[in-house]
Structures are given as structure tokens and as C-alpha cells.
Amino acid sequence: MSEALTIEPSKTHRDENFPVASVLIAEEFRAPILAYYRFARGADDVVDNRSLSPEEKLAGLDAFEATLLGDSEATEAAKPLRSIIAQTKLSPRHALDLLRAFRLDAVKSRYASFAELMDYCAYSAAPVGRFVLDVHGESEATWPASDALCSALQIINHMQDCGADYRTLDRVYIPQDLLAAHGASVEDLRAPRAAPGLRAALRELAGKTASLIDAGAALPPEVRNFRLCLETAMILQLARKLNSFLLVRDPLCETVHLSKPGFLATSVLGASLGLRAYVRKSAPLPSPRAGDA
């Protein structure tokens, strides 16, 4: 276990399906976001390590928490975030909330309902957006829209990786009652292509995710920081595009990721929509005309 806590995380921010501290983010905010990402990726590696028992995974996550809070030096991936928190006076809350989700991943592999999945997303996804907003000094009034968008991103990832998650980790995030309602089972995820019941369950989950994306559309106009407005609008557009794939494609045998040109085109469109929203928000109100009083 000690060796697992000292190696570098298995992925970098450039390997993710969605932008992490892209070039749109101001340089001064990139280091805190990347430190948070390194913390999250390192903890995720612990719970995804098939050679560790649930008890060992929980012990590893405890080491992440202890290092973050300054009570240990065991976990290299937690040290940059600890330094950032000390320098900026940011709260460790969002990192500790994330550990709560990873502790669930260490011991839990099924979710009974969409409500239960959303409870998980409240700790696995929402803290990520809230941390980015805090780094930028944004108001907590932006949290509800951010929570919705981040939960949508999480569920999109779950659907994209549903087959691999089941085969390699025996972990299924598709709600059990949703599978049952369509006559599907978790064993269907092992097949080379999705059976009709599984496809129907995934389409219904993608429909619920579309509603979350719609709620998250309020976020770009709400943020005050210009570059963050563009970033969130870009992520929103990427979420819409990927979720549209999941409404019509089979993630077990069809491409549900964007190609590099597709990613670029969707990102540019999203950023342009963010620019439009920011300009509209910043435009001065028209002066009252004489006689309008």
C-alpha cells in the first residue's frame, strides 16, 4: 500500500474526456485546479486498484486525508493541494467531500436508484465544480447549476465506461431499478453489444442526464470571471454533444467519445456561446427615454 501512495497518478489532466484547467483558465488559477486534479486522480487510483482489498483501499484514502490535513507525509499526490490550501486559505472541504465518494467506491458497487446515484454525485462530482468556483472567488449562488452540470459529466463518464467498469471493477453505476424496469441486468454489460433492454435503460439515463445539462446551462451566465464563463460554456457544449451520442449509440460497441477534430469544433462552439452570454450579461441597460418615467 505504501508504494501505491508514492507513485505518480496514472493519468494526467490531458487524458480526461472533459477539459481540466484548459488554456481558457487564467494562469494564476491553474496551479490550484491541477493540484486538486492530482489529489483526485491519485485517490481514484487507490480505489481502482484491483490488487487492494476494500480495507486497504479505505486505509489508503485515510492516508490521503491525513496528508491533506498535515497529519502525515505518506501521500505524495496530496501534498501539492495541501500547500495550495495553506497559501490561499481555501477550504479543504471540497477535497474531503471527494474522499467520501471514493470511500463509497471502495465498498459499494451498485446503485439502487437514480436518487441514490445523485447522492453519490453530490460527493464525487459536485465538489470538483465547487472547488473551481471557489478558486475563482465566485459566489455560492453558482453552486446549484454547477452541481447539476458536474453530475451530468459524471454520469456521462459512467455511461461511456459502463462495460469496462463492470468487466474490470465489477462496478455498475446504472441504477438497478432502471435496468429492472427495462428487463435488463448487470450481466448484459458483459456482452459485445447492448441488448434492447440495456439500450432502453441507457437511453432513459441519458434523458435524465439531459435534464441535468439543461439545469447546468445557467452556470456560464452566472459566473463573473470572463475566462471561466468561456470554460464552463465549452464544457456545457461538450456535455450536450456526448450525451446526444449516448441517446442514440451503444457504448458497448460504438464510439461515444469525440474525435480530436470533433472535440475542437465543439469546444470552439461552446466558447463562442459563452462569449455571447458574457457580452449579453455585461451589456449596459438602455437609458430611459424622455417621457418614460
N, C-alpha and C positions, 0 to 999 in steps of 0.2 A: 504493500500500500504506500509506504513512504516514497518509493521510486515513482509511483504514479502521480504523486503530488509535486514532484520536482521537474518533470519533463514539460516541454512546451505544449500548449494546447494543439490538438490535431488539425485544426483548421484556422485560417485567418479570416479577417472580415471581408476579404476579397472573394471568398469561396461561398458566400451566402446567396440565397435566392433574392434577397432584398438589399438595397444599399445600406451600408453601415458607415456613418461619418464620411459620406461622399465628398467630392470636391466642392459641393454647394455649401457644406458646413464651414463656417469660419475657422481659421487655423487655431484660434485660442480655445475653441470648444472641442476640437478633435481629440486631444490627448485624454480628457476625462471620458469621452464616449468610448474610445478604443480601450482604455483601462477597464471600463465596465464590461466591454465585449470580451476581453481576455479572461476576466473573472468568470463570466457566464459560460464561455466555451470550455474553460478548464473544469468547472463543476459538472458540465454536461458530459465531458469525457469520463468523469468518475462514474456517473450513473449509467452510462452506456457501455461500461467495461464488463464484458461477459465473464471475465475470469474472477470477478469480485462477487462475494455473497452480499445479500441485502444489508447485513450488519456491517460489512466492510465499507460498503458504499456510504452508509449513514455516518460511519466514523470519518470517512474522507470529507464529507460535507461539513461535519463538525470542525474539522481542521481548517476548512475554508473560512468558516465563520470566526474561529479563534484568531486566525491570521489577520482577517479583515479588521477585527476589533483590537488588535495589538496584543493579544494574549498568547501568541505563538509566532514562530517563524517558519512553520512547516510547509506552507503552501506558496510556491513562487508566483502562481497566477493571481493570487490575491494581493500581493504586495504593491503593485502599481496603483490599484484602486485605493488601497489604504493611504498611500501617500497623497493621492489626489484629494481624498476626503479631508485629510489633515490640512492641506494647503488651501482648500477652497471653502471649508466649513460646510460642505454638502452633507446631507444626512446619509448614514449607511442604510436607511430603511429600505430603499428600493433593491439593494443587493441582498439584504436579509429576507425580503419577501420572495426574491427569486430562489433562494436556497430552500424556502418552504415548498416550492413547486418541485425542485429536484429531489427533496426528501420523499415526496409522493412518488416520483418516478422510480425511486429505489425499491419501493414496496408495493406499488399499485400498477396494474397493467390493463385494467378495463374500466370503462366509464358507463354508468347505467343509463344516463340521460344527457340531453343537451345542456340542461341546467347544471348537472354535475361537471360536464366538460367546461362550461363557462366559469364555474368556481375554480377549476384548475387554471384556466387562462387568467383569472384575476391575479394569480401569483407567477405564472410562467411567462405572461405576455405584457400585461398592463404595466408592471414596474419598469420595463425597458423604456417604453414611451415616456413615462413619468420622469425617469432619470434624465432623459434627453431634454425634456421641457424644463426641468429644474436647472440643468446646466446653463440653459439659455435665459434663466430668470423669468420664465413665463408664469402666468397665473395658474393656480389650481383650477380655475374655471375651464381650462382647456382639457382637464383630465378625462371627463366622460367621453368626449369624441375620440381622444387618443386611446382610451381603453378599448373602445369599440373597434377602431382600426387595427390596433395591435392584436386583439383577439382574433380578428379576421385573418391577419397574416399568419398567426399560429395555426389556425385550423386549416388554412390553405396548405401550409407545410405538412400538416398531419395527413391530408388527403393525397398530396403528391407522393408521400413516402409510405403510404399505408401498407403496401405489400412488403417492402423492405423492413419496416418496423415490426411487422408480425413475424416474418421469417427469421430475422436476426436477433430480435429482442423479446419476442412474444408480447409485444406491447401494441394495444389497439385503442386508438382514440375515437374511432367512430362509435357513437353512442349505441349501447346494446339494444335499447328499446327501438331505436330507429332501424337497426338491422332486422330485429324480430318482426317489425311491422311490415317489412317487405319480403319476409320469408327467407332472409339471408342469415348467414352465420359467419363467425370469425374465420372458420376453416376455408371459406370462399376466397380469402385473401391469399391463400397459397397457390391458387390456380394461375395459369399463364394469362388468362383474361377474365374479366369480371363477369359473373353470371348475371342474368337480368335483375334478380333481387338486389344484389350488391350494387349494381349500377343505379338502380332506383334509390337506394339508400344514400349513395354518394351524391346524387342529384339533389335530393332533399336537403342534405347537409350543405351543399353548395348554395342552395337557395337561402338557407338561414344565414350563411356567410355573406351573401349579397346584401342582406338587410343590415348586417353589421358594417359593411363597407359604406352603405348609404348613410348610416349614423356617423361614421368616421369622416364623411365628406365635409362636416362642419369644422374640422380641425384647421386646414390651411388658412381660411379667413380669420380664424380666432387668434392665431399666433402673431405676436408683434414683430418678431425678428424676420427681416426680409428673406434672408437665405434659408432659414428654417421653414418659412412658408413655401418656398420653392421645393425644398426637400420633401416635406410632407405631402405636397401635391403630387410630386413624382411617385412617391411610394403608394399613394392612393390610386394612381392610374395603373401602376404595376399590379396592384391587388385586383383591380377590376378586370384587367386582361387575363391574369392567371385564373381567376375564379370563373371567367367565361369559358376557359378551356375545360375546367372541371365539370361544368354543367353539361358538356357535350362529348367529352372524351373519357376514355377508360384509362385510369392511371396505372393499371397493371400492365398494359401493353402499348399505350400510346403516349406521345410526347405531351407532357403537361408543364413543360418549362419553356422559357423564351430563349430563342437563339440570340447570339450576340447582336446581330442587326435588329432583331425584334425588341430586345431589351433597350437598345439605344433609342430606337424610334419611339417606344412607349415612354421612356424617361423624358425625352425632349418634349413630347406632347404634354406630359404631366407637369413639367416645369413651366411650360408656356401657360398652361391653365392656372398654375399658381401665381404667375406674374400678373395675369389678368385679374385674379381675385385680389391680389395685393393692391394693384392700381385702383381697382374699384373701391376697395375699402379705404384707401388713402385720399381719394378724390374729395376736395372740399365741397361742402353743401352749397347749392346755388344761393346767391344772395336774394333776399325777398324783394320783389318788385314794388315800386311805389303803388300804394293803394291796396296791397295785400294784407296790411295789418288789420 
